[in-house]
Amino acid sequence: MTVREVAQFFIKEGSEEDFKQGWERGIVHILESEGVHRAELTQGVETPTWFVLLIEWESLDAHQKFRDSEKLGKWRGEITEYFAKPPHVEHVVQVATRTP
C-alpha cells in the first residue's frame, strides 16, 4: 500500500532560501532509497517559513528502512540547521479523491 509521508517544517525567518537549497542537496539521499516514488516540497504563501514535504513511499516499511539507514543522517545534515523547531511527521493513505 502506498503511504504518503507528510513532514511539516518551520524554518528560521530569513533562511527560507538556504533551506530550499539544502533540500535540493539533501533530497538525493531520499530519492536513491528503495521504495520511494516521488518527493515534493511546498512552501506556505501566507507563512513563508512553513514548508510541507510530501513523499510517496511504497510502504511504511520502505520509509522505516530509509530512517534506519545512513542516508537519513546525510539528509538531515543538509537541512537541520534551518529548523526553528523540530519537524512534525505523519503518514497518510489516500481514502478518497474527486475532480470537477
WOSULVEN-V454758 format. One record per residue. SS is DSSP state (H for helix, E for strand, - for the rest). PSI is psi as a letter, one per 30 degrees, with the letter a starting at -180 (NA if undefined). Layout:
# WOSULVEN-V454758
SS_PSI / SS_PSI
This chain:
# WOSULVEN-V454758
-_k / -_k / E_k / E_k / E_k / E_j / E_k / E_k / E_k / E_k / E_k / -_k / -_k / -_f / -_g / H_e / H_e / H_e / H_e / H_e / H_e / H_e / H_e / H_e / H_e / H_f / H_f / H_e / H_e / H_e / H_f / -_g / -_k / -_k / -_g / E_k / E_e / E_l / E_k / E_k / E_k / E_l / E_k / -_k / -_e / -_f / -_i / -_f / -_g / E_k / E_k / E_k / E_k / E_k / E_k / E_k / E_k / -_e / -_l / H_e / H_e / H_e / H_e / H_e / H_e / H_e / H_f / -_f / -_l / H_f / H_e / H_e / H_e / H_e / H_e / H_e / H_f / H_f / H_f / H_e / H_f / H_f / E_k / -_f / -_l / -_k / -_l / E_k / E_k / E_l / E_k / E_l / -_k / -_k / -_f / -_l / -_k / -_k / -_l / -_NA
